[in-house]
Amino acid sequence: MLGIGNDILGDDGVGIHIAREAARRISAVDATVERNGSRRVELTRTHRGYDRLIIADAILTEKTEVGKIHRLTLKDLARTNDSITPHDAALRTTLEIGNSLFPGEMPKDVIVFAIETPQRRGYRQRDERLR
């Protein structure tokens, strides 16, 4: 499981907070919980060899209520125009690069749990609805 975000950027840190809570609760030997501040391109290095990758991240669709959890696949990410969050490289693009550079080594099963956030950028407190 991977939490993506930046916890000093207000609601963008929701993925990091979810990963922290998951790490506290998950004790399975065959599961790893990590946090990635914003360097998605590192996924090509850090997540090779995994069968499944579950990601928690923020999303701003402005179409649903704050706190709604979207369950997305890589196909769904294609419809987000590669802009799920403001991090350095788009997730779908990063995984495609990983598959090109390391054929057969990147996770085949990728699920993203994206939590609707009311803001995208800025050094702000998290919205109370996301606590």
Backbone torsions as a table, in degrees:
resi	resn	phi	psi	omega
1	MET	NA	140.0	-177.8
2	LEU	-131.5	126.1	173.1
3	GLY	-99.7	124.9	-179.2
4	ILE	-110.7	139.0	175.8
5	GLY	150.9	-173.3	-179.3
6	ASN	-136.5	109.7	-173.1
7	ASP	-73.2	-6.2	172.9
8	ILE	-93.6	-3.1	177.8
9	LEU	-101.8	45.4	176.0
10	GLY	60.8	-127.7	-173.3
11	ASP	-68.8	-16.0	177.8
12	ASP	-62.9	-18.2	-178.8
13	GLY	-84.4	5.6	-175.9
14	VAL	-59.7	-36.9	178.3
15	GLY	-63.9	-37.7	177.9
16	ILE	-65.2	-43.4	-179.7
17	HIS	-65.1	-38.2	177.3
18	ILE	-65.0	-42.1	178.9
19	ALA	-63.3	-40.1	178.2
20	ARG	-61.0	-44.8	-179.7
21	GLU	-67.1	-39.7	178.3
22	ALA	-62.8	-42.6	179.4
23	ALA	-61.7	-35.1	179.0
24	ARG	-68.4	-33.2	-174.0
25	ARG	-97.1	-25.4	-174.7
26	ILE	-93.4	127.7	179.3
27	SER	-126.9	12.5	-178.2
28	ALA	-66.1	140.4	179.8
29	VAL	-66.2	-33.2	-175.6
30	ASP	-95.2	19.4	178.1
31	ALA	-125.8	142.3	177.9
32	THR	-125.7	135.7	176.6
33	VAL	-118.8	125.9	-178.3
34	GLU	-134.3	163.5	175.1
35	ARG	-122.8	142.5	179.5
36	ASN	-131.1	113.0	-176.9
37	GLY	-58.7	-48.8	178.3
38	SER	-171.4	6.5	-176.1
39	ARG	-96.6	75.0	-178.4
40	ARG	-61.3	-32.3	-177.8
41	VAL	-59.8	-22.4	176.9
42	GLU	-66.0	-17.5	177.5
43	LEU	-57.6	-31.2	-179.0
44	THR	-66.5	-21.5	179.2
45	ARG	-99.3	-43.1	-170.1
46	THR	-85.6	-19.1	-173.8
47	HIS	-117.8	19.3	172.2
48	ARG	-71.4	143.2	176.8
49	GLY	91.1	-7.6	177.1
50	TYR	-86.4	145.1	176.0
51	ASP	-79.5	-39.6	-175.0
52	ARG	-132.8	143.3	175.8
53	LEU	-128.6	119.8	176.3
54	ILE	-109.8	126.0	-174.0
55	ILE	-119.0	138.7	171.2
56	ALA	-114.0	131.2	-176.8
57	ASP	-155.5	168.0	175.6
58	ALA	-88.7	154.7	174.9
59	ILE	-144.9	147.0	177.6
60	LEU	-126.1	99.3	178.1
61	THR	-101.4	-23.8	-175.5
62	GLU	59.8	19.8	-179.7
63	LYS	-115.0	-13.3	-179.5
64	THR	-132.3	171.8	-176.8
65	GLU	-73.1	151.7	177.8
66	VAL	-60.0	134.5	179.6
67	GLY	96.2	-12.3	178.3
68	LYS	-62.3	137.3	179.8
69	ILE	-100.4	121.5	176.9
70	HIS	-99.2	130.3	174.5
71	ARG	-100.1	114.4	-173.9
72	LEU	-120.5	150.5	172.5
73	THR	-110.5	178.2	177.2
74	LEU	-62.4	-34.0	176.0
75	LYS	-62.2	-41.2	178.2
76	ASP	-63.1	-37.2	179.9
77	LEU	-63.9	-29.7	177.3
78	ALA	-61.6	-31.4	-180.0
79	ARG	-81.9	-7.3	178.5
80	THR	-89.0	2.6	-178.5
81	ASN	61.5	34.1	178.3
82	ASP	55.7	32.5	-177.3
83	SER	-131.2	47.3	-178.1
84	ILE	-65.3	-36.4	176.5
85	THR	-148.2	171.7	-175.6
86	PRO	-84.8	20.6	-176.2
87	HIS	-73.7	176.5	-168.1
88	ASP	-61.8	-40.2	-179.5
89	ALA	-136.4	145.3	-179.6
90	ALA	-66.2	141.9	-177.1
91	LEU	-59.2	-50.3	-178.4
92	ARG	-60.7	-43.2	179.2
93	THR	-63.7	-42.1	178.8
94	THR	-59.9	-45.1	-179.7
95	LEU	-68.4	-34.6	175.6
96	GLU	-64.4	-40.9	176.5
97	ILE	-62.5	-44.2	178.2
98	GLY	-59.3	-42.1	178.4
99	ASN	-65.3	-34.1	178.0
100	SER	-71.7	-42.6	-177.5
101	LEU	-77.6	-32.9	-175.1
102	PHE	-131.3	69.8	-176.7
103	PRO	-55.0	130.8	177.7
104	GLY	79.0	-2.1	-176.8
105	GLU	-102.5	-18.7	-178.5
106	MET	-85.1	154.2	179.2
107	PRO	-58.4	135.9	178.0
108	LYS	-85.3	-32.9	-177.4
109	ASP	-103.0	107.2	-179.0
110	VAL	-121.9	123.5	178.1
111	ILE	-124.4	132.7	178.8
112	VAL	-114.7	125.8	170.2
113	PHE	-101.8	106.0	-176.0
114	ALA	-106.0	125.3	-176.1
115	ILE	-99.8	125.6	-179.1
116	GLU	-63.0	129.6	-178.2
117	THR	-122.2	150.6	-179.7
118	PRO	-84.5	-9.0	-177.8
119	GLN	-140.7	157.2	-178.8
120	ARG	-106.8	-50.7	-174.2
121	ARG	-130.1	165.2	173.9
122	GLY	116.3	146.4	178.7
123	TYR	-83.9	93.9	-176.6
124	ARG	-137.5	166.0	173.2
125	GLN	-71.4	152.8	174.9
126	ARG	-66.2	146.7	175.6
127	ASP	-65.7	134.5	-178.4
128	GLU	-57.8	-27.1	-179.1
129	ARG	-69.2	-13.2	-179.4
130	LEU	-100.0	2.0	-178.3
131	ARG	-80.8	NA	NA
